[in-house]
Amino acid sequence: MKSANRNYRATFILDNRGKEETVDQIVDGVKKVITDVKGEVTAVENIGKKDFVRVTDKKMTSASYVHVNFSAPAEAPANLIEKLRLNDSVYRTFIQSA
């Protein structure tokens, strides 16, 4: 039985300090992970670099924010978070239903 896809909006905080990867290259990698969990990316919006309101690491006071809209099965957000957990270029991930 095929489950219906749901729409999601994910916000990624990216960390490319000391890396040669650009934000666009990191986003391409995230998009590949979304397709690996059977998702389909519908829109990408690069918000740009923003300062943190609460700084948890004094060496990192700001980062690049990216919104990605995608449709995927219901179990995809949990799988996506688990796959990106070990990716040190993705600092934080927030996923909400759209």
C-alpha positions as CSV (number, residue, x, y, z in Angstrom):
1,M,0.0,0.0,0.0
2,K,1.4,3.3,-1.0
3,S,1.2,6.1,1.5
4,A,0.3,9.6,0.5
5,N,3.0,12.3,0.5
6,R,2.7,15.2,2.8
7,N,4.1,18.7,2.4
8,Y,6.9,19.9,4.7
9,R,9.0,23.0,5.2
10,A,12.5,22.4,6.6
11,T,14.8,25.1,7.9
12,F,18.5,24.3,7.9
13,I,21.1,26.2,9.8
14,L,24.4,25.5,7.9
15,D,27.9,25.6,9.2
16,N,30.6,26.0,6.6
17,R,33.3,27.5,8.8
18,G,36.7,26.3,7.8
19,K,35.4,24.2,4.9
20,E,35.8,24.7,1.2
21,E,32.1,23.8,0.6
22,T,29.9,26.7,-0.3
23,V,26.3,27.0,1.0
24,D,25.0,26.0,-2.4
25,Q,27.1,22.8,-2.4
26,I,25.8,22.0,1.1
27,V,22.2,22.6,0.0
28,D,22.7,20.3,-3.0
29,G,23.9,17.6,-0.5
30,V,20.8,18.1,1.6
31,K,18.6,17.9,-1.4
32,K,20.2,14.6,-2.3
33,V,19.5,13.3,1.2
34,I,15.8,14.4,0.8
35,T,15.5,12.4,-2.4
36,D,17.2,9.4,-0.6
37,V,14.3,9.4,1.9
38,K,11.8,9.3,-1.0
39,G,11.1,13.1,-0.9
40,E,10.7,15.5,-3.7
41,V,12.1,19.1,-3.3
42,T,9.6,21.7,-4.5
43,A,11.4,25.0,-3.5
44,V,14.6,26.2,-2.0
45,E,15.0,29.7,-0.4
46,N,18.4,30.9,0.8
47,I,17.6,33.3,3.7
48,G,21.3,34.3,4.1
49,K,23.5,34.7,7.1
50,K,21.8,35.7,10.4
51,D,23.1,36.4,13.9
52,F,21.9,34.0,16.7
53,V,19.7,35.4,19.4
54,R,21.2,32.9,21.9
55,V,24.8,32.0,21.2
56,T,25.7,28.4,22.3
57,D,29.2,28.4,20.9
58,K,31.2,31.6,21.2
59,K,33.1,30.7,18.0
60,M,29.9,30.6,16.0
61,T,27.7,33.6,16.5
62,S,25.9,33.5,13.1
63,A,25.2,31.1,10.3
64,S,23.4,30.7,7.0
65,Y,19.7,29.8,7.0
66,V,18.0,27.9,4.2
67,H,14.3,26.9,3.8
68,V,13.5,23.8,1.7
69,N,10.0,22.9,0.8
70,F,9.4,19.2,0.0
71,S,6.8,16.5,-0.2
72,A,7.5,13.1,1.2
73,P,5.9,10.2,3.1
74,A,5.1,10.6,6.8
75,E,8.2,8.8,8.0
76,A,10.6,10.9,5.9
77,P,11.2,13.8,8.4
78,A,12.5,11.4,11.1
79,N,14.7,9.6,8.5
80,L,16.0,12.9,7.2
81,I,16.9,14.1,10.7
82,E,18.7,10.9,11.4
83,K,20.7,11.0,8.1
84,L,21.7,14.6,8.7
85,R,22.6,14.1,12.3
86,L,26.2,13.1,11.5
87,N,26.6,15.8,8.8
88,D,28.8,18.5,10.4
89,S,27.8,21.0,7.7
90,V,24.2,21.0,8.9
91,Y,24.2,22.7,12.4
92,R,20.5,22.5,13.1
93,T,17.4,21.1,11.3
94,F,13.8,22.1,11.9
95,I,11.0,20.4,10.0
96,Q,7.3,21.4,10.1
97,S,4.2,20.3,8.2
98,A,3.2,22.8,5.5
